[in-house]
Amino acid sequence: MSTTVDRPRRRISRQARHQAISGWLFALPFVLLFCLVFIAPIVVSVIEGFHRNLPKGGGLFGGGELVRTFVGWQNFQEVAANPAFWAGVGRVMLFGAFQIPIMIGAALLLALLLDSYLVRRPGLWRLAYFLPFAVPGLVAAILWRFLYQPTLSPFAGALPFDLFGENIILASMANMTTWTYTGYNMLIFLAALQAIPGELYEAARIDGASGWRITTRIKIPLVRGAALLAVLLSIIGTIQLFNEPAVLQHVATWMPQDYTPMMMAYNTAYGALTPGGPGPASAVTILMALVAGVLAFVYAMIQRKVD
């Protein structure tokens, strides 16, 4: 009796083992590429953060070739004590404080319009809203740089202020970022809206709910998860702000090379800032990642308490 029962169990266990092995084999290319392009650079960056290229050898000024030397926490301590780093963090936080709500609000509004019956051919409009994201970030930044120049732009010359001014340039960059990423975030909201069961809408209409009440009482509350994802991605992207200030710097010559943390990391890696090299630059990027992680965690906790 036991042998007849054990045979199906063995057959099931073999089948489950075969499915597990097949699943891991299908996932193996992704796992290898993920480790190669994501995990490995992080590990290398962390290791480099504890090293610095220092001159070794004789000479009056300590001449000789640069040698990769272990310096412990020195790189991190110098970055953490550098006022320019925290000034850059403050700029991108100010940038995100007004840019992210505007972008997320616009993306939600567009998604609600496309999910309603007010728009004909929603597929065409969805593609049109998403197209700015398909433009490479550097190309988009160069395009906006020309549009901001009064001698070339059809509208910049009529404005009473300089779009490259110190008090305006964050808003100029915010406009560029909003134009690029609103369509991307719209797709996140639209996917969440289309996942809402249609039975909820039918029940609300039977109860006499108007379209406005369905939107405010059903649609918007049920896309909070998508909003959390969109805001978290936006926070991480804000800390990494680079293309826009790097391109505008060619016109706004007053802008320092450490205007944002990402610019500081880039210029440090290529020796434009002191100390330079991959070690100090890696320390900047790691501290950037920690700041982004803390901001994302704080927002997630606040959102959880609100819910």
C-alpha positions as protocol buffer text, in pm:
chain_id: "A"
residue {
  index: 1
  type: MET
  ca { x: 0 y: 0 z: 0 }
}
residue {
  index: 2
  type: SER
  ca { x: 281 y: 239 z: 90 }
}
residue {
  index: 3
  type: THR
  ca { x: 462 y: 168 z: -235 }
}
residue {
  index: 4
  type: THR
  ca { x: 156 y: 270 z: -443 }
}
residue {
  index: 5
  type: VAL
  ca { x: 129 y: 596 z: -250 }
}
residue {
  index: 6
  type: ASP
  ca { x: 503 y: 669 z: -270 }
}
residue {
  index: 7
  type: ARG
  ca { x: 511 y: 637 z: -650 }
}
residue {
  index: 8
  type: PRO
  ca { x: 284 y: 940 z: -718 }
}
residue {
  index: 9
  type: ARG
  ca { x: 479 y: 1137 z: -458 }
}
residue {
  index: 10
  type: ARG
  ca { x: 808 y: 1054 z: -627 }
}
residue {
  index: 11
  type: ARG
  ca { x: 659 y: 1143 z: -962 }
}
residue {
  index: 12
  type: ILE
  ca { x: 537 y: 1479 z: -826 }
}
residue {
  index: 13
  type: SER
  ca { x: 873 y: 1553 z: -660 }
}
residue {
  index: 14
  type: ARG
  ca { x: 1059 y: 1474 z: -982 }
}
residue {
  index: 15
  type: GLN
  ca { x: 819 y: 1694 z: -1177 }
}
residue {
  index: 16
  type: ALA
  ca { x: 860 y: 1981 z: -928 }
}
residue {
  index: 17
  type: ARG
  ca { x: 1239 y: 1942 z: -936 }
}
residue {
  index: 18
  type: HIS
  ca { x: 1237 y: 1944 z: -1315 }
}
residue {
  index: 19
  type: GLN
  ca { x: 1020 y: 2258 z: -1322 }
}
residue {
  index: 20
  type: ALA
  ca { x: 1247 y: 2430 z: -1071 }
}
residue {
  index: 21
  type: ILE
  ca { x: 1557 y: 2347 z: -1273 }
}
residue {
  index: 22
  type: SER
  ca { x: 1391 y: 2461 z: -1595 }
}
residue {
  index: 23
  type: GLY
  ca { x: 1286 y: 2787 z: -1432 }
}
residue {
  index: 24
  type: TRP
  ca { x: 1638 y: 2860 z: -1308 }
}
residue {
  index: 25
  type: LEU
  ca { x: 1783 y: 2777 z: -1651 }
}
residue {
  index: 26
  type: PHE
  ca { x: 1543 y: 3023 z: -1816 }
}
residue {
  index: 27
  type: ALA
  ca { x: 1630 y: 3288 z: -1554 }
}
residue {
  index: 28
  type: LEU
  ca { x: 2005 y: 3224 z: -1572 }
}
residue {
  index: 29
  type: PRO
  ca { x: 2079 y: 3468 z: -1860 }
}
residue {
  index: 30
  type: PHE
  ca { x: 1898 y: 3748 z: -1675 }
}
residue {
  index: 31
  type: VAL
  ca { x: 2072 y: 3666 z: -1346 }
}
residue {
  index: 32
  type: LEU
  ca { x: 2414 y: 3669 z: -1513 }
}
residue {
  index: 33
  type: LEU
  ca { x: 2349 y: 3997 z: -1694 }
}
residue {
  index: 34
  type: PHE
  ca { x: 2203 y: 4151 z: -1377 }
}
residue {
  index: 35
  type: CYS
  ca { x: 2513 y: 4058 z: -1181 }
}
residue {
  index: 36
  type: LEU
  ca { x: 2739 y: 4182 z: -1460 }
}
residue {
  index: 37
  type: VAL
  ca { x: 2580 y: 4521 z: -1524 }
}
residue {
  index: 38
  type: PHE
  ca { x: 2434 y: 4600 z: -1181 }
}
residue {
  index: 39
  type: ILE
  ca { x: 2586 y: 4407 z: -890 }
}
residue {
  index: 40
  type: ALA
  ca { x: 2946 y: 4404 z: -1017 }
}
residue {
  index: 41
  type: PRO
  ca { x: 2969 y: 4786 z: -1071 }
}
residue {
  index: 42
  type: ILE
  ca { x: 2832 y: 4845 z: -721 }
}
residue {
  index: 43
  type: VAL
  ca { x: 3089 y: 4611 z: -569 }
}
residue {
  index: 44
  type: VAL
  ca { x: 3370 y: 4772 z: -770 }
}
residue {
  index: 45
  type: SER
  ca { x: 3252 y: 5120 z: -670 }
}
residue {
  index: 46
  type: VAL
  ca { x: 3246 y: 5028 z: -302 }
}
residue {
  index: 47
  type: ILE
  ca { x: 3597 y: 4880 z: -324 }
}
residue {
  index: 48
  type: GLU
  ca { x: 3728 y: 5185 z: -510 }
}
residue {
  index: 49
  type: GLY
  ca { x: 3579 y: 5412 z: -245 }
}
residue {
  index: 50
  type: PHE
  ca { x: 3839 y: 5286 z: 2 }
}
residue {
  index: 51
  type: HIS
  ca { x: 4131 y: 5353 z: -235 }
}
residue {
  index: 52
  type: ARG
  ca { x: 4299 y: 5655 z: -390 }
}
residue {
  index: 53
  type: ASN
  ca { x: 4574 y: 5711 z: -642 }
}
residue {
  index: 54
  type: LEU
  ca { x: 4867 y: 5863 z: -449 }
}
residue {
  index: 55
  type: PRO
  ca { x: 5217 y: 5954 z: -573 }
}
residue {
  index: 56
  type: LYS
  ca { x: 5494 y: 5723 z: -461 }
}
residue {
  index: 57
  type: GLY
  ca { x: 5868 y: 5758 z: -494 }
}
residue {
  index: 58
  type: GLY
  ca { x: 6135 y: 6020 z: -440 }
}
residue {
  index: 59
  type: GLY
  ca { x: 6160 y: 6377 z: -551 }
}
residue {
  index: 60
  type: LEU
  ca { x: 6124 y: 6713 z: -386 }
}
residue {
  index: 61
  type: PHE
  ca { x: 5745 y: 6712 z: -418 }
}
residue {
  index: 62
  type: GLY
  ca { x: 5692 y: 6340 z: -367 }
}
residue {
  index: 63
  type: GLY
  ca { x: 5714 y: 6268 z: -739 }
}
residue {
  index: 64
  type: GLY
  ca { x: 5682 y: 5934 z: -900 }
}
residue {
  index: 65
  type: GLU
  ca { x: 5397 y: 5739 z: -1051 }
}
residue {
  index: 66
  type: LEU
  ca { x: 5050 y: 5731 z: -901 }
}
residue {
  index: 67
  type: VAL
  ca { x: 4987 y: 5412 z: -708 }
}
residue {
  index: 68
  type: ARG
  ca { x: 4646 y: 5282 z: -601 }
}
residue {
  index: 69
  type: THR
  ca { x: 4659 y: 5298 z: -222 }
}
residue {
  index: 70
  type: PHE
  ca { x: 4416 y: 5186 z: 46 }
}
residue {
  index: 71
  type: VAL
  ca { x: 4307 y: 5493 z: 248 }
}
residue {
  index: 72
  type: GLY
  ca { x: 4021 y: 5348 z: 453 }
}
residue {
  index: 73
  type: TRP
  ca { x: 3735 y: 5588 z: 519 }
}
residue {
  index: 74
  type: GLN
  ca { x: 3930 y: 5897 z: 414 }
}
residue {
  index: 75
  type: ASN
  ca { x: 3744 y: 5948 z: 86 }
}
residue {
  index: 76
  type: PHE
  ca { x: 3405 y: 5921 z: 255 }
}
residue {
  index: 77
  type: GLN
  ca { x: 3506 y: 6154 z: 538 }
}
residue {
  index: 78
  type: GLU
  ca { x: 3628 y: 6421 z: 295 }
}
residue {
  index: 79
  type: VAL
  ca { x: 3310 y: 6403 z: 88 }
}
residue {
  index: 80
  type: ALA
  ca { x: 3087 y: 6411 z: 396 }
}
residue {
  index: 81
  type: ALA
  ca { x: 3279 y: 6716 z: 527 }
}
residue {
  index: 82
  type: ASN
  ca { x: 3267 y: 6896 z: 191 }
}
residue {
  index: 83
  type: PRO
  ca { x: 3010 y: 7181 z: 196 }
}
residue {
  index: 84
  type: ALA
  ca { x: 2988 y: 7168 z: -184 }
}
residue {
  index: 85
  type: PHE
  ca { x: 2847 y: 6816 z: -171 }
}
residue {
  index: 86
  type: TRP
  ca { x: 2568 y: 6908 z: 71 }
}
residue {
  index: 87
  type: ALA
  ca { x: 2500 y: 7228 z: -122 }
}
residue {
  index: 88
  type: GLY
  ca { x: 2447 y: 7013 z: -433 }
}
residue {
  index: 89
  type: VAL
  ca { x: 2220 y: 6778 z: -237 }
}
residue {
  index: 90
  type: GLY
  ca { x: 2021 y: 7080 z: -119 }
}
residue {
  index: 91
  type: ARG
  ca { x: 1980 y: 7202 z: -477 }
}
residue {
  index: 92
  type: VAL
  ca { x: 1848 y: 6870 z: -607 }
}
residue {
  index: 93
  type: MET
  ca { x: 1615 y: 6839 z: -307 }
}
residue {
  index: 94
  type: LEU
  ca { x: 1477 y: 7186 z: -379 }
}
residue {
  index: 95
  type: PHE
  ca { x: 1450 y: 7086 z: -744 }
}
residue {
  index: 96
  type: GLY
  ca { x: 1253 y: 6772 z: -654 }
}
residue {
  index: 97
  type: ALA
  ca { x: 1031 y: 6949 z: -401 }
}
residue {
  index: 98
  type: PHE
  ca { x: 850 y: 7142 z: -676 }
}
residue {
  index: 99
  type: GLN
  ca { x: 928 y: 6937 z: -987 }
}
residue {
  index: 100
  type: ILE
  ca { x: 810 y: 6594 z: -868 }
}
residue {
  index: 101
  type: PRO
  ca { x: 459 y: 6704 z: -755 }
}
residue {
  index: 102
  type: ILE
  ca { x: 401 y: 6892 z: -1081 }
}
residue {
  index: 103
  type: MET
  ca { x: 519 y: 6598 z: -1292 }
}
residue {
  index: 104
  type: ILE
  ca { x: 326 y: 6334 z: -1094 }
}
residue {
  index: 105
  type: GLY
  ca { x: 11 y: 6547 z: -1098 }
}
residue {
  index: 106
  type: ALA
  ca { x: 34 y: 6599 z: -1473 }
}
residue {
  index: 107
  type: ALA
  ca { x: 99 y: 6229 z: -1533 }
}
residue {
  index: 108
  type: LEU
  ca { x: -202 y: 6130 z: -1321 }
}
residue {
  index: 109
  type: LEU
  ca { x: -424 y: 6382 z: -1499 }
}
residue {
  index: 110
  type: LEU
  ca { x: -321 y: 6252 z: -1843 }
}
residue {
  index: 111
  type: ALA
  ca { x: -375 y: 5892 z: -1733 }
}
residue {
  index: 112
  type: LEU
  ca { x: -723 y: 5973 z: -1602 }
}
residue {
  index: 113
  type: LEU
  ca { x: -810 y: 6145 z: -1931 }
}
residue {
  index: 114
  type: LEU
  ca { x: -692 y: 5849 z: -2138 }
}
residue {
  index: 115
  type: ASP
  ca { x: -882 y: 5608 z: -1913 }
}
residue {
  index: 116
  type: SER
  ca { x: -1205 y: 5804 z: -1952 }
}
residue {
  index: 117
  type: TYR
  ca { x: -1453 y: 5827 z: -2237 }
}
residue {
  index: 118
  type: LEU
  ca { x: -1358 y: 6186 z: -2316 }
}
residue {
  index: 119
  type: VAL
  ca { x: -1064 y: 6104 z: -2543 }
}
residue {
  index: 120
  type: ARG
  ca { x: -1096 y: 5943 z: -2883 }
}
residue {
  index: 121
  type: ARG
  ca { x: -813 y: 5724 z: -3012 }
}
residue {
  index: 122
  type: PRO
  ca { x: -639 y: 5693 z: -2672 }
}
residue {
  index: 123
  type: GLY
  ca { x: -363 y: 5481 z: -2825 }
}
residue {
  index: 124
  type: LEU
  ca { x: -252 y: 5769 z: -3046 }
}
residue {
  index: 125
  type: TRP
  ca { x: -249 y: 6014 z: -2754 }
}
residue {
  index: 126
  type: ARG
  ca { x: -70 y: 5763 z: -2532 }
}
residue {
  index: 127
  type: LEU
  ca { x: 206 y: 5733 z: -2789 }
}
residue {
  index: 128
  type: ALA
  ca { x: 226 y: 6111 z: -2830 }
}
residue {
  index: 129
  type: TYR
  ca { x: 261 y: 6167 z: -2455 }
}
residue {
  index: 130
  type: PHE
  ca { x: 527 y: 5897 z: -2427 }
}
residue {
  index: 131
  type: LEU
  ca { x: 739 y: 6011 z: -2722 }
}
residue {
  index: 132
  type: PRO
  ca { x: 946 y: 6269 z: -2524 }
}
residue {
  index: 133
  type: PHE
  ca { x: 1077 y: 5986 z: -2306 }
}
residue {
  index: 134
  type: ALA
  ca { x: 1200 y: 5809 z: -2621 }
}
residue {
  index: 135
  type: VAL
  ca { x: 1429 y: 6104 z: -2697 }
}
residue {
  index: 136
  type: PRO
  ca { x: 1774 y: 6043 z: -2540 }
}
residue {
  index: 137
  type: GLY
  ca { x: 1823 y: 6259 z: -2232 }
}
residue {
  index: 138
  type: LEU
  ca { x: 2133 y: 6430 z: -2363 }
}
residue {
  index: 139
  type: VAL
  ca { x: 1969 y: 6512 z: -2696 }
}
residue {
  index: 140
  type: ALA
  ca { x: 1663 y: 6652 z: -2516 }
}
residue {
  index: 141
  type: ALA
  ca { x: 1885 y: 6868 z: -2293 }
}
residue {
  index: 142
  type: ILE
  ca { x: 2068 y: 7010 z: -2595 }
}
residue {
  index: 143
  type: LEU
  ca { x: 1736 y: 7079 z: -2767 }
}
residue {
  index: 144
  type: TRP
  ca { x: 1606 y: 7272 z: -2467 }
}
residue {
  index: 145
  type: ARG
  ca { x: 1933 y: 7460 z: -2433 }
}
residue {
  index: 146
  type: PHE
  ca { x: 1879 y: 7608 z: -2779 }
}
residue {
  index: 147
  type: LEU
  ca { x: 1513 y: 7679 z: -2700 }
}
residue {
  index: 148
  type: TYR
  ca { x: 1621 y: 7872 z: -2390 }
}
residue {
  index: 149
  type: GLN
  ca { x: 1864 y: 8098 z: -2579 }
}
residue {
  index: 150
  type: PRO
  ca { x: 1697 y: 8434 z: -2662 }
}
residue {
  index: 151
  type: THR
  ca { x: 1877 y: 8462 z: -2997 }
}
residue {
  index: 152
  type: LEU
  ca { x: 1745 y: 8126 z: -3118 }
}
residue {
  index: 153
  type: SER
  ca { x: 1426 y: 8059 z: -2924 }
}
residue {
  index: 154
  type: PRO
  ca { x: 1081 y: 8166 z: -3049 }
}
residue {
  index: 155
  type: PHE
  ca { x: 969 y: 8248 z: -2694 }
}
residue {
  index: 156
  type: ALA
  ca { x: 1273 y: 8303 z: -2467 }
}
residue {
  index: 157
  type: GLY
  ca { x: 1338 y: 8653 z: -2596 }
}
residue {
  index: 158
  type: ALA
  ca { x: 990 y: 8767 z: -2490 }
}
residue {
  index: 159
  type: LEU
  ca { x: 1037 y: 8659 z: -2128 }
}
residue {
  index: 160
  type: PRO
  ca { x: 1126 y: 8924 z: -1869 }
}
residue {
  index: 161
  type: PHE
  ca { x: 1390 y: 8702 z: -1710 }
}
residue {
  index: 162
  type: ASP
  ca { x: 1693 y: 8499 z: -1813 }
}
residue {
  index: 163
  type: LEU
  ca { x: 1627 y: 8126 z: -1824 }
}
residue {
  index: 164
  type: PHE
  ca { x: 1995 y: 8067 z: -1742 }
}
residue {
  index: 165
  type: GLY
  ca { x: 1994 y: 8293 z: -1434 }
}
residue {
  index: 166
  type: GLU
  ca { x: 2098 y: 8160 z: -1095 }
}
residue {
  index: 167
  type: ASN
  ca { x: 1748 y: 8198 z: -951 }
}
residue {
  index: 168
  type: ILE
  ca { x: 1569 y: 8054 z: -1255 }
}
residue {
  index: 169
  type: ILE
  ca { x: 1787 y: 7772 z: -1382 }
}
residue {
  index: 170
  type: LEU
  ca { x: 1642 y: 7508 z: -1148 }
}
residue {
  index: 171
  type: ALA
  ca { x: 1297 y: 7586 z: -1290 }
}
residue {
  index: 172
  type: SER
  ca { x: 1443 y: 7566 z: -1641 }
}
residue {
  index: 173
  type: MET
  ca { x: 1582 y: 7221 z: -1566 }
}
residue {
  index: 174
  type: ALA
  ca { x: 1253 y: 7120 z: -1401 }
}
residue {
  index: 175
  type: ASN
  ca { x: 1068 y: 7205 z: -1722 }
}
residue {
  index: 176
  type: MET
  ca { x: 1307 y: 6986 z: -1921 }
}
residue {
  index: 177
  type: THR
  ca { x: 1269 y: 6692 z: -1681 }
}
residue {
  index: 178
  type: THR
  ca { x: 891 y: 6725 z: -1662 }
}
residue {
  index: 179
  type: TRP
  ca { x: 863 y: 6728 z: -2042 }
}
residue {
  index: 180
  type: THR
  ca { x: 1071 y: 6410 z: -2061 }
}
residue {
  index: 181
  type: TYR
  ca { x: 927 y: 6196 z: -1781 }
}
residue {
  index: 182
  type: THR
  ca { x: 560 y: 6291 z: -1758 }
}
residue {
  index: 183
  type: GLY
  ca { x: 465 y: 6042 z: -2030 }
}
residue {
  index: 184
  type: TYR
  ca { x: 667 y: 5767 z: -1865 }
}
residue {
  index: 185
  type: ASN
  ca { x: 490 y: 5815 z: -1532 }
}
residue {
  index: 186
  type: MET
  ca { x: 158 y: 5842 z: -1714 }
}
residue {
  index: 187
  type: LEU
  ca { x: 203 y: 5483 z: -1834 }
}
residue {
  index: 188
  type: ILE
  ca { x: 257 y: 5368 z: -1475 }
}
residue {
  index: 189
  type: PHE
  ca { x: -72 y: 5529 z: -1369 }
}
residue {
  index: 190
  type: LEU
  ca { x: -254 y: 5410 z: -1680 }
}
residue {
  index: 191
  type: ALA
  ca { x: -149 y: 5049 z: -1616 }
}
residue {
  index: 192
  type: ALA
  ca { x: -279 y: 5078 z: -1258 }
}
residue {
  index: 193
  type: LEU
  ca { x: -607 y: 5227 z: -1376 }
}
residue {
  index: 194
  type: GLN
  ca { x: -663 y: 4956 z: -1634 }
}
residue {
  index: 195
  type: ALA
  ca { x: -604 y: 4691 z: -1366 }
}
residue {
  index: 196
  type: ILE
  ca { x: -903 y: 4813 z: -1161 }
}
residue {
  index: 197
  type: PRO
  ca { x: -1193 y: 4564 z: -1195 }
}
residue {
  index: 198
  type: GLY
  ca { x: -1476 y: 4697 z: -1408 }
}
residue {
  index: 199
  type: GLU
  ca { x: -1730 y: 4562 z: -1158 }
}
residue {
  index: 200
  type: LEU
  ca { x: -1640 y: 4848 z: -922 }
}
residue {
  index: 201
  type: TYR
  ca { x: -1739 y: 5103 z: -1185 }
}
residue {
  index: 202
  type: GLU
  ca { x: -2062 y: 4922 z: -1264 }
}
residue {
  index: 203
  type: ALA
  ca { x: -2158 y: 4901 z: -896 }
}
residue {
  index: 204
  type: ALA
  ca { x: -2081 y: 5270 z: -848 }
}
residue {
  index: 205
  type: ARG
  ca { x: -2296 y: 5367 z: -1148 }
}
residue {
  index: 206
  type: ILE
  ca { x: -2584 y: 5154 z: -1021 }
}
residue {
  index: 207
  type: ASP
  ca { x: -2560 y: 5343 z: -691 }
}
residue {
  index: 208
  type: GLY
  ca { x: -2589 y: 5668 z: -885 }
}
residue {
  index: 209
  type: ALA
  ca { x: -2224 y: 5782 z: -866 }
}
residue {
  index: 210
  type: SER
  ca { x: -2119 y: 6042 z: -1119 }
}
residue {
  index: 211
  type: GLY
  ca { x: -1802 y: 6025 z: -1325 }
}
residue {
  index: 212
  type: TRP
  ca { x: -1634 y: 6276 z: -1093 }
}
residue {
  index: 213
  type: ARG
  ca { x: -1715 y: 6068 z: -782 }
}
residue {
  index: 214
  type: ILE
  ca { x: -1592 y: 5751 z: -953 }
}
residue {
  index: 215
  type: THR
  ca { x: -1266 y: 5928 z: -1032 }
}
residue {
  index: 216
  type: THR
  ca { x: -1214 y: 6074 z: -684 }
}
residue {
  index: 217
  type: ARG
  ca { x: -1349 y: 5784 z: -477 }
}
residue {
  index: 218
  type: ILE
  ca { x: -1238 y: 5480 z: -679 }
}
residue {
  index: 219
  type: LYS
  ca { x: -972 y: 5558 z: -938 }
}
residue {
  index: 220
  type: ILE
  ca { x: -741 y: 5794 z: -750 }
}
residue {
  index: 221
  type: PRO
  ca { x: -741 y: 5595 z: -420 }
}
residue {
  index: 222
  type: LEU
  ca { x: -667 y: 5270 z: -604 }
}
residue {
  index: 223
  type: VAL
  ca { x: -360 y: 5409 z: -785 }
}
residue {
  index: 224
  type: ARG
  ca { x: -176 y: 5506 z: -466 }
}
residue {
  index: 225
  type: GLY
  ca { x: 57 y: 5210 z: -512 }
}
residue {
  index: 226
  type: ALA
  ca { x: 147 y: 5334 z: -859 }
}
residue {
  index: 227
  type: ALA
  ca { x: 195 y: 5684 z: -721 }
}
residue {
  index: 228
  type: LEU
  ca { x: 434 y: 5547 z: -458 }
}
residue {
  index: 229
  type: LEU
  ca { x: 639 y: 5373 z: -728 }
}
residue {
  index: 230
  type: ALA
  ca { x: 644 y: 5682 z: -951 }
}
residue {
  index: 231
  type: VAL
  ca { x: 753 y: 5912 z: -668 }
}
residue {
  index: 232
  type: LEU
  ca { x: 1024 y: 5673 z: -548 }
}
residue {
  index: 233
  type: LEU
  ca { x: 1167 y: 5648 z: -900 }
}
residue {
  index: 234
  type: SER
  ca { x: 1149 y: 6026 z: -931 }
}
residue {
  index: 235
  type: ILE
  ca { x: 1336 y: 6077 z: -602 }
}
residue {
  index: 236
  type: ILE
  ca { x: 1615 y: 5847 z: -715 }
}
residue {
  index: 237
  type: GLY
  ca { x: 1628 y: 6018 z: -1054 }
}
residue {
  index: 238
  type: THR
  ca { x: 1637 y: 6363 z: -894 }
}
residue {
  index: 239
  type: ILE
  ca { x: 1945 y: 6277 z: -688 }
}
residue {
  index: 240
  type: GLN
  ca { x: 2110 y: 6164 z: -1014 }
}
residue {
  index: 241
  type: LEU
  ca { x: 2035 y: 6490 z: -1197 }
}
residue {
  index: 242
  type: PHE
  ca { x: 2317 y: 6533 z: -1448 }
}
residue {
  index: 243
  type: ASN
  ca { x: 2227 y: 6578 z: -1816 }
}
residue {
  index: 244
  type: GLU
  ca { x: 2037 y: 6903 z: -1774 }
}
residue {
  index: 245
  type: PRO
  ca { x: 2291 y: 7096 z: -1562 }
}
residue {
  index: 246
  type: ALA
  ca { x: 2588 y: 6955 z: -1756 }
}
residue {
  index: 247
  type: VAL
  ca { x: 2444 y: 7081 z: -2085 }
}
residue {
  index: 248
  type: LEU
  ca { x: 2322 y: 7416 z: -1952 }
}
residue {
  index: 249
  type: GLN
  ca { x: 2661 y: 7477 z: -1793 }
}
residue {
  index: 250
  type: HIS
  ca { x: 2802 y: 7558 z: -2138 }
}
residue {
  index: 251
  type: VAL
  ca { x: 2578 y: 7866 z: -2146 }
}
residue {
  index: 252
  type: ALA
  ca { x: 2540 y: 7932 z: -1774 }
}
residue {
  index: 253
  type: THR
  ca { x: 2912 y: 7971 z: -1718 }
}
residue {
  index: 254
  type: TRP
  ca { x: 2858 y: 8081 z: -1359 }
}
residue {
  index: 255
  type: MET
  ca { x: 2755 y: 7725 z: -1268 }
}
residue {
  index: 256
  type: PRO
  ca { x: 3027 y: 7543 z: -1067 }
}
residue {
  index: 257
  type: GLN
  ca { x: 3141 y: 7196 z: -1163 }
}
residue {
  index: 258
  type: ASP
  ca { x: 2995 y: 7055 z: -840 }
}
residue {
  index: 259
  type: TYR
  ca { x: 2651 y: 7213 z: -888 }
}
residue {
  index: 260
  type: THR
  ca { x: 2480 y: 6874 z: -837 }
}
residue {
  index: 261
  type: PRO
  ca { x: 2617 y: 6559 z: -667 }
}
residue {
  index: 262
  type: MET
  ca { x: 2628 y: 6375 z: -999 }
}
residue {
  index: 263
  type: MET
  ca { x: 2829 y: 6656 z: -1160 }
}
residue {
  index: 264
  type: MET
  ca { x: 3060 y: 6647 z: -861 }
}
residue {
  index: 265
  type: ALA
  ca { x: 3112 y: 6272 z: -903 }
}
residue {
  index: 266
  type: TYR
  ca { x: 3175 y: 6302 z: -1279 }
}
residue {
  index: 267
  type: ASN
  ca { x: 3421 y: 6592 z: -1253 }
}
residue {
  index: 268
  type: THR
  ca { x: 3595 y: 6429 z: -958 }
}
residue {
  index: 269
  type: ALA
  ca { x: 3648 y: 6108 z: -1156 }
}
residue {
  index: 270
  type: TYR
  ca { x: 3818 y: 6302 z: -1437 }
}
residue {
  index: 271
  type: GLY
  ca { x: 4033 y: 6514 z: -1210 }
}
residue {
  index: 272
  type: ALA
  ca { x: 3850 y: 6845 z: -1259 }
}
residue {
  index: 273
  type: LEU
  ca { x: 3797 y: 6861 z: -884 }
}
residue {
  index: 274
  type: THR
  ca { x: 4044 y: 6789 z: -606 }
}
residue {
  index: 275
  type: PRO
  ca { x: 4098 y: 6523 z: -486 }
}
residue {
  index: 276
  type: GLY
  ca { x: 4029 y: 6347 z: -812 }
}
residue {
  index: 277
  type: GLY
  ca { x: 4026 y: 5993 z: -939 }
}
residue {
  index: 278
  type: PRO
  ca { x: 3797 y: 5690 z: -920 }
}
residue {
  index: 279
  type: GLY
  ca { x: 3829 y: 5653 z: -543 }
}
residue {
  index: 280
  type: PRO
  ca { x: 3692 y: 5996 z: -437 }
}
residue {
  index: 281
  type: ALA
  ca { x: 3435 y: 5981 z: -718 }
}
residue {
  index: 282
  type: SER
  ca { x: 3313 y: 5642 z: -594 }
}
residue {
  index: 283
  type: ALA
  ca { x: 3278 y: 5787 z: -245 }
}
residue {
  index: 284
  type: VAL
  ca { x: 3057 y: 6064 z: -385 }
}
residue {
  index: 285
  type: THR
  ca { x: 2834 y: 5817 z: -569 }
}
residue {
  index: 286
  type: ILE
  ca { x: 2797 y: 5590 z: -265 }
}
residue {
  index: 287
  type: LEU
  ca { x: 2696 y: 5882 z: -44 }
}
residue {
  index: 288
  type: MET
  ca { x: 2454 y: 5989 z: -319 }
}
residue {
  index: 289
  type: ALA
  ca { x: 2299 y: 5642 z: -311 }
}
residue {
  index: 290
  type: LEU
  ca { x: 2267 y: 5657 z: 68 }
}
residue {
  index: 291
  type: VAL
  ca { x: 2096 y: 5998 z: 52 }
}
residue {
  index: 292
  type: ALA
  ca { x: 1855 y: 5871 z: -216 }
}
residue {
  index: 293
  type: GLY
  ca { x: 1782 y: 5560 z: -9 }
}
residue {
  index: 294
  type: VAL
  ca { x: 1710 y: 5765 z: 304 }
}
residue {
  index: 295
  type: LEU
  ca { x: 1479 y: 6002 z: 115 }
}
residue {
  index: 296
  type: ALA
  ca { x: 1293 y: 5714 z: -49 }
}
residue {
  index: 297
  type: PHE
  ca { x: 1258 y: 5535 z: 287 }
}
residue {
  index: 298
  type: VAL
  ca { x: 1126 y: 5847 z: 460 }
}
residue {
  index: 299
  type: TYR
  ca { x: 870 y: 5903 z: 185 }
}
residue {
  index: 300
  type: ALA
  ca { x: 760 y: 5538 z: 196 }
}
residue {
  index: 301
  type: MET
  ca { x: 712 y: 5557 z: 574 }
}
residue {
  index: 302
  type: ILE
  ca { x: 513 y: 5880 z: 548 }
}
residue {
  index: 303
  type: GLN
  ca { x: 297 y: 5730 z: 274 }
}
residue {
  index: 304
  type: ARG
  ca { x: 233 y: 5420 z: 484 }
}
residue {
  index: 305
  type: LYS
  ca { x: 121 y: 5629 z: 781 }
}
residue {
  index: 306
  type: VAL
  ca { x: -108 y: 5835 z: 560 }
}
residue {
  index: 307
  type: ASP
  ca { x: -267 y: 5519 z: 421 }
}
